[in-house]
Amino acid sequence: MKILIYSTFTILLLLVACQDDIGDLNILVPATVVDDPDLPQIEICVAGHIRSIHLETFGNPSNPKLFILHGSLGDYRAFLPYQILSDKYFVVMWDQRGSGLSERITKSEITYASMIEEIDAIKALYSPNEKINFFGHSFGAMYATYYCAKKPNNVNQVVLAEPGGLTGDIMKSGLDHGFKLNLFDEQLTHQFWQNDLLSAKSHEELDYKTMMLLHGNTNQYHCDSNNKSYWPVWRVGGFLELNRVIYKNKTPIYDFTVGLKNFQNKVLILGSSCSFLGYDFQVAYHKNLFADAEIVRFEECGHRLTVEKFDEILNELYNYLEEY
């Protein structure tokens, strides 16, 4: 799965102007909560806008709360099997604003502050008076880390599955060592070809076209890029991905670790053997950023480890989470 990497070639592939908003057709991809009222959803106010969010909860609301944060180019569909944790936790999963089946947002709403505000809005609904626990993957793991750095007293336990670089410098190092573009990749060729015929004029078209990035062989995320594991996704948020605030002029310019040492609880980091964001990357760049971190290695898997190694990861969660 192409998580986190937004480079010059991606911008050229999408061929869409970074305008403030685009329209709706609901033809090529599943409808969002705006067009399908039967989808499970809530409303939250973030960045001055009330938005409908695709969200589900599992378990007893009186149990400790576990928030599951999906990565970029994704939604919470791949994490539905982890609802098994609802025997001990009240599990909350949602498609982040502008992602998956949640309502699309405008460019002005895609900010650092809104990331924290979004989690606070969910916390206010489901855990107003107690700490929350996180299980985040890829950008979702970065997202969880940023929240811990900003509001350490709101969080108890944290599990991070292959977070991308937690600072711009770390991300740049990862890009320099891990990003490899195969110009002969079949999916990449198809995307160049279809963009010559049709550029995106709606969220549906843009999301559909961005979805192709999940199938290409352009990065070192997998043990075998020609035989990748299936990654369940309802719908990606193309406009959100194109306008992520962690990039400016195609260069990472962020730091999600300021204040992180104030979070003193033990953090569990999961890393694969094959992904360039895997175990070796996490040990080299992230372990010392936390006051207390354990990193676990999973063999013969890549960045989709949360699907590829579900049973093994579940066992690590049982060993780490206090309720077990």
C-alpha positions as CSV (number, residue, x, y, z in Angstrom):
1,M,0.0,0.0,0.0
2,K,1.4,3.4,-0.9
3,I,1.2,5.1,2.4
4,L,2.6,8.6,3.3
5,I,4.7,9.3,0.1
6,Y,3.6,12.3,-1.9
7,S,6.2,13.1,-4.5
8,T,6.5,15.0,-7.7
9,F,5.4,12.1,-9.8
10,T,2.2,11.7,-7.7
11,I,1.2,15.3,-8.3
12,L,1.8,14.8,-12.1
13,L,-0.2,11.5,-12.1
14,L,-3.3,13.0,-10.4
15,L,-3.3,16.1,-12.7
16,V,-5.8,18.0,-10.6
17,A,-5.6,21.6,-9.4
18,C,-5.4,22.1,-5.7
19,Q,-8.6,24.1,-5.7
20,D,-10.5,24.6,-2.4
21,D,-13.3,22.2,-3.2
22,I,-14.7,20.0,-6.0
23,G,-18.1,18.5,-6.7
24,D,-19.8,15.1,-6.4
25,L,-21.0,12.4,-8.8
26,N,-21.2,9.2,-6.8
27,I,-20.5,7.0,-9.8
28,L,-17.1,5.4,-9.5
29,V,-16.8,4.7,-5.8
30,P,-19.0,3.9,-2.8
31,A,-21.1,6.9,-1.5
32,T,-20.0,8.8,1.5
33,V,-22.2,9.4,4.5
34,V,-23.4,12.6,2.9
35,D,-25.2,10.6,0.1
36,D,-25.9,7.4,2.0
37,P,-27.8,8.2,5.3
38,D,-27.9,4.5,6.2
39,L,-24.1,4.4,6.8
40,P,-23.1,4.5,10.5
41,Q,-22.1,8.1,11.2
42,I,-21.8,11.0,13.6
43,E,-21.3,14.7,13.3
44,I,-18.3,16.6,14.7
45,C,-17.3,20.2,14.5
46,V,-13.6,20.6,13.5
47,A,-11.8,23.6,12.0
48,G,-15.0,25.6,12.1
49,H,-17.1,23.1,10.1
50,I,-19.6,20.5,11.1
51,R,-18.8,17.3,9.2
52,S,-20.4,13.9,9.0
53,I,-17.9,11.1,9.9
54,H,-18.2,7.4,9.1
55,L,-17.8,5.8,12.5
56,E,-18.5,2.5,14.3
57,T,-18.1,1.5,17.9
58,F,-17.9,-2.0,19.3
59,G,-18.2,-3.3,22.9
60,N,-19.4,-1.9,26.2
61,P,-19.2,1.9,26.6
62,S,-18.1,1.5,30.2
63,N,-14.9,-0.3,29.2
64,P,-11.6,1.6,28.5
65,K,-11.7,3.3,25.1
66,L,-9.5,2.1,22.2
67,F,-9.3,4.4,19.2
68,I,-8.1,2.8,16.0
69,L,-6.5,5.2,13.5
70,H,-6.1,4.1,9.9
71,G,-3.3,5.4,7.6
72,S,-3.4,7.6,4.5
73,L,-4.8,6.2,1.3
74,G,-7.2,4.2,3.4
75,D,-10.1,3.9,5.8
76,Y,-11.0,1.7,8.7
77,R,-12.2,-1.2,6.7
78,A,-8.9,-3.1,7.0
79,F,-9.1,-2.9,10.8
80,L,-12.6,-4.3,11.3
81,P,-11.2,-7.7,12.4
82,Y,-9.7,-5.9,15.4
83,Q,-13.2,-5.3,16.8
84,I,-12.4,-8.6,18.6
85,L,-10.7,-6.4,21.2
86,S,-14.2,-5.2,22.1
87,D,-14.4,-8.0,24.7
88,K,-12.2,-5.8,27.0
89,Y,-12.3,-2.4,25.3
90,F,-14.8,0.0,23.8
91,V,-13.4,0.1,20.3
92,V,-13.9,3.2,18.2
93,M,-13.0,3.2,14.5
94,W,-13.7,6.0,12.0
95,D,-12.7,7.2,8.6
96,Q,-10.8,10.4,9.3
97,R,-12.3,13.7,7.8
98,G,-12.0,13.6,4.1
99,S,-11.1,9.9,4.0
100,G,-13.0,6.7,3.3
101,L,-16.7,7.2,3.5
102,S,-16.6,10.3,5.7
103,E,-17.7,13.7,4.3
104,R,-15.1,15.4,2.1
105,I,-13.5,18.6,3.4
106,T,-12.0,21.8,2.0
107,K,-8.3,22.7,1.8
108,S,-8.6,25.2,4.7
109,E,-9.6,22.3,7.0
110,I,-6.5,20.3,6.4
111,T,-4.2,21.6,9.2
112,Y,-2.1,20.4,12.0
113,A,-4.5,21.9,14.6
114,S,-7.5,20.1,13.0
115,M,-5.8,16.7,13.5
116,I,-5.7,17.3,17.2
117,E,-9.2,18.8,17.2
118,E,-10.6,15.8,15.4
119,I,-9.5,13.4,18.1
120,D,-10.6,15.7,20.8
121,A,-14.1,15.8,19.2
122,I,-14.3,12.0,19.1
123,K,-13.0,11.8,22.7
124,A,-15.6,14.3,23.9
125,L,-18.3,12.0,22.6
126,Y,-17.0,8.7,23.9
127,S,-14.4,9.3,26.6
128,P,-14.8,12.8,28.0
129,N,-13.6,12.0,31.5
130,E,-11.0,9.3,31.0
131,K,-7.9,8.6,29.1
132,I,-8.0,7.0,25.7
133,N,-5.8,4.3,24.1
134,F,-4.5,4.3,20.5
135,F,-3.8,1.7,17.9
136,G,-2.6,3.5,14.8
137,H,-1.1,2.3,11.5
138,S,1.3,4.3,9.2
139,F,0.0,7.9,9.1
140,G,-2.5,6.9,11.8
141,A,0.5,6.0,14.0
142,M,2.0,9.4,13.2
143,Y,-1.4,11.0,14.0
144,A,-1.5,9.1,17.4
145,T,2.1,10.2,18.2
146,Y,1.3,13.8,17.5
147,Y,-1.7,13.7,19.8
148,C,0.4,12.1,22.6
149,A,3.0,14.9,22.2
150,K,0.3,17.6,22.3
151,K,-1.9,16.1,25.0
152,P,0.1,13.5,26.9
153,N,-2.3,13.5,29.9
154,N,-5.2,12.4,27.7
155,V,-3.6,9.1,26.6
156,N,-2.8,5.8,28.4
157,Q,-1.6,3.1,26.0
158,V,-0.3,3.5,22.5
159,V,0.4,0.9,19.8
160,L,2.1,2.2,16.6
161,A,2.3,0.0,13.5
162,E,5.1,1.3,11.3
163,P,4.6,5.1,11.7
164,G,6.2,7.1,8.9
165,G,8.9,9.6,9.8
166,L,7.8,11.4,12.9
167,T,9.7,14.5,11.8
168,G,10.4,16.0,8.4
169,D,14.0,15.1,8.6
170,I,13.3,11.5,9.4
171,M,10.7,11.3,6.6
172,K,13.2,12.8,4.1
173,S,15.8,10.2,5.1
174,G,13.2,7.5,4.6
175,L,12.3,8.8,1.2
176,D,16.0,9.1,0.2
177,H,16.7,5.4,1.2
178,G,13.3,3.8,0.5
179,F,11.5,5.4,-2.4
180,K,12.1,3.6,-5.7
181,L,10.0,4.5,-8.8
182,N,9.6,1.8,-11.4
183,L,8.7,3.6,-14.6
184,F,7.8,0.3,-16.3
185,D,5.2,-0.6,-13.6
186,E,2.0,-1.7,-15.3
187,Q,-0.3,0.2,-12.9
188,L,1.8,3.3,-13.1
189,T,1.6,3.1,-16.9
190,H,-2.1,2.7,-16.8
191,Q,-2.4,5.8,-14.7
192,F,-0.3,7.9,-17.0
193,W,-2.4,6.7,-19.9
194,Q,-5.9,7.3,-18.4
195,N,-4.8,10.8,-17.1
196,D,-4.1,11.7,-20.7
197,L,-7.8,11.1,-21.4
198,L,-9.5,12.1,-18.2
199,S,-8.4,14.5,-15.4
200,A,-10.4,14.5,-12.1
201,K,-13.3,17.0,-11.9
202,S,-15.1,15.5,-8.9
203,H,-14.2,13.9,-5.6
204,E,-15.4,10.6,-7.0
205,E,-13.1,10.7,-10.0
206,L,-10.2,11.9,-7.9
207,D,-10.7,9.1,-5.3
208,Y,-11.1,6.5,-8.0
209,K,-7.9,7.6,-9.7
210,T,-6.0,7.9,-6.5
211,M,-7.0,4.3,-5.6
212,M,-4.7,3.1,-8.4
213,L,-1.7,4.1,-6.2
214,L,-2.6,1.1,-4.0
215,H,-1.8,-1.3,-6.8
216,G,1.4,-0.1,-8.2
217,N,4.9,-1.4,-7.5
218,T,6.5,2.0,-6.9
219,N,7.8,1.6,-3.3
220,Q,9.6,-0.7,-1.0
221,Y,6.7,-1.6,1.2
222,H,6.3,-5.3,0.4
223,C,8.3,-8.5,0.5
224,D,7.2,-9.1,-3.1
225,S,5.8,-6.1,-4.9
226,N,4.5,-8.4,-7.6
227,N,2.5,-10.4,-5.2
228,K,1.1,-8.0,-2.6
229,S,-1.3,-8.9,0.1
230,Y,-4.9,-7.7,-0.3
231,W,-5.6,-4.4,1.5
232,P,-9.3,-3.8,2.2
233,V,-10.4,-0.3,1.4
234,W,-13.8,1.2,0.7
235,R,-12.6,4.5,-0.7
236,V,-9.6,6.8,-0.4
237,G,-9.6,10.5,0.0
238,G,-7.7,11.8,-3.0
239,F,-8.2,15.5,-2.2
240,L,-7.0,15.1,1.3
241,E,-4.0,13.1,0.3
242,L,-3.1,15.8,-2.3
243,N,-3.2,18.5,0.3
244,R,-1.7,16.9,3.4
245,V,-0.2,19.6,5.6
246,I,3.0,17.6,6.3
247,Y,4.3,18.6,2.9
248,K,5.1,22.1,1.5
249,N,6.6,22.4,-1.9
250,K,7.0,18.6,-1.9
251,T,9.3,18.8,1.1
252,P,8.5,17.4,4.6
253,I,8.4,20.4,7.0
254,Y,6.8,19.1,10.2
255,D,7.7,17.8,13.7
256,F,5.2,15.5,15.5
257,T,7.6,14.9,18.4
258,V,7.7,18.3,20.2
259,G,6.6,17.5,23.7
260,L,6.6,13.8,23.2
261,K,9.0,13.1,26.1
262,N,6.2,14.3,28.4
263,F,4.4,11.1,27.5
264,Q,6.0,8.7,30.0
265,N,3.9,5.5,29.4
266,K,5.3,2.6,27.5
267,V,4.7,2.6,23.7
268,L,4.6,-0.6,21.6
269,I,5.9,-0.2,18.1
270,L,5.3,-2.9,15.4
271,G,7.7,-3.2,12.5
272,S,7.8,-5.6,9.5
273,S,10.9,-7.3,8.0
274,C,10.3,-6.1,4.4
275,S,8.9,-2.5,4.5
276,F,11.4,0.3,4.4
277,L,9.4,1.7,7.2
278,G,9.7,-1.5,9.1
279,Y,11.6,-2.8,12.1
280,D,15.0,-1.5,11.2
281,F,13.6,2.0,10.3
282,Q,11.7,2.1,13.6
283,V,14.8,1.1,15.7
284,A,17.1,3.6,13.9
285,Y,14.8,6.6,13.9
286,H,12.0,6.3,16.4
287,K,12.8,4.2,19.4
288,N,14.8,7.0,21.2
289,L,12.1,9.6,20.6
290,F,9.9,8.0,23.3
291,A,10.5,7.8,27.0
292,D,9.8,4.1,26.9
293,A,9.3,2.1,23.7
294,E,9.4,-1.5,22.8
295,I,9.7,-2.5,19.1
296,V,8.5,-5.9,17.9
297,R,9.6,-7.4,14.6
298,F,7.3,-9.4,12.3
299,E,8.9,-11.7,9.7
300,E,7.9,-12.2,6.1
301,C,5.6,-9.3,5.9
302,G,5.6,-5.6,4.8
303,H,3.7,-2.4,5.5
304,R,0.4,-4.2,5.4
305,L,1.4,-6.2,8.5
306,T,-1.8,-5.4,10.3
307,V,-3.6,-7.6,7.8
308,E,-0.7,-10.0,6.9
309,K,0.1,-10.9,10.5
310,F,-3.2,-10.4,12.2
311,D,-2.9,-13.3,14.6
312,E,0.6,-12.4,15.6
313,I,-0.2,-8.8,16.1
314,L,-3.3,-9.6,18.1
315,N,-1.1,-11.7,20.4
316,E,1.2,-8.7,20.9
317,L,-1.8,-6.5,21.7
318,Y,-3.0,-9.1,24.2
319,N,0.5,-9.0,25.8
320,Y,0.6,-5.2,25.9
321,L,-2.9,-4.0,26.6
322,E,-3.6,-3.7,30.3
323,E,-7.1,-5.2,30.2
324,Y,-5.5,-8.5,29.0
